[in-house]
Amino acid sequence: MDIYGILEKVRTEKPLVHHLTNWVTIYDCANIVKVLGASPVMAHAREESGDMASLASSLVLNIGTLTPEFIESMKIAARAANKKGIPIVLDVCGAGATKLRDEKSFELLDQVKIDVIKGNTSEIARISGENVQTKGVDSVEVEKNLIELAEHLAEQRNSIVVITGKEDIVADKTRHFIVKNGHEMMAHVVGTGCMAASIIGAFSAVHKDLAEAAAGALSVYGIAAELAASESRGPATFKEKLFDNIYRLDRETIEKLQRIG
């Protein structure tokens, strides 16, 4: 997999990545897409979400700060994206925590075509039908084979499934990738999961093999995190260095540090 080749394509094509995302992390999601080399837009109003999706190269949905009205905007944007044939990434942020999050996650999955379903271990377990409860938006331990869980959901929903964690899992119906890049400091900064979905959205906009796009995106993100951690003194400087290192990534660094199994 030529990960740098995908990143270079993002930087060259500068795809428009439309977000209907988490209000807590929206600024960071916009920034991470921008420093990666793509173009972010955050259009949430029902009156324009579909129009904006029809202009975009990919769509990222995140239910972190959902309301029923916001979900309706997501559906409008997703239908426009489906009509155009651009990929949709859904971050099921907090699925398993409340009845509303579960209901709205399943509504989206049932009513529009989602190309990439992304979440932590307990979020994906809940979307797969397991009886688990997420701790707010933080993962809880799931006593299941995670690769099998991801592959089952991928087949069930005809989607790529991404489980983020100490090692990230990317699966479709017939294969899986294990991404071993990353650093524990990511767990100490709010929004790293949301930013991961945004990077996947940017990679998916330019690379048709969405499993490769997701795995490559997570590897690039994880490499930048490893470099940032080596230069930082704590969570605040880590976040600053994370943006810098994503912006500076080159082929030599990626090929030396990427760890995808």
C-alpha positions, 0 to 999 in steps of 0.5 A: 500500500502506497500510503504516501501516494494517497497523502500526496494525492490529498495534497494535490487534489485538495478535496472538499471534505464536508462535515456535520460533526461534533461541536466540541471538536469541530475546530480541531476537525477542520484544522486537521483536514487543512494541515493534511492538505484537503479543504474542510467545510462545516455546513450543518443547516438543513437548508444547505447540508444537501447542497454542500454535500453535492459539492464535496468529495466526501462526507463525514458525519459524527453524532458526538453532539447530536440532536434529532434536528441535527440527525435530519440534516445528516440524512439530507446531506447523506442522501445527496452524497449517495446520489453523487456517489461520494463516500460517507464516513460515520463516527458513531461517537457515544453509541452504547451510552444512551437510547437516543444515540443508539436509535439515531445511529441505526436510523442513519445506517438503515436509511442511507448508505454509509461507506465507513463506520468508525468507532471505538471498541464498545461503540462498534460492539453496540452497533454490531448488536452487542449488549454493551454500554459505552462510558460517555464517549470513552470505550469500555472493554469488550470480551469479543474477538474484535477482528471478527466483530469488525468483519461481521459488521462489515458484512452486515452493513456492506461497509468498511468498519474501523475500530480505533484503540491501542491498535486500530482495526480496519475491515471489510467483508473479506480482509482486515488491516491492523494499524499499529501506529499511534501513541498513548498521548492521544488518549489524553486529548479530547477530539483525537477520535473525531480527527481520525474520522476527518482524516479518513474522510480526506483519504477516502475522497481520493482513494477508491479502495476505502479499506486501504484509505482508512488504514492509510489515514490511521497510519499517517495520523498515528505516525504524526502522533508518535513524532509529536509525542517525542517532541512534546511536554504534555497534552497541550504541546502534543496537540500543537506538535501533532498538527505540525507533524502531519503538515511536514510528513514526507515519503521517507518518514512514512515508509520508515515508520508505517506499521500496518499488518 
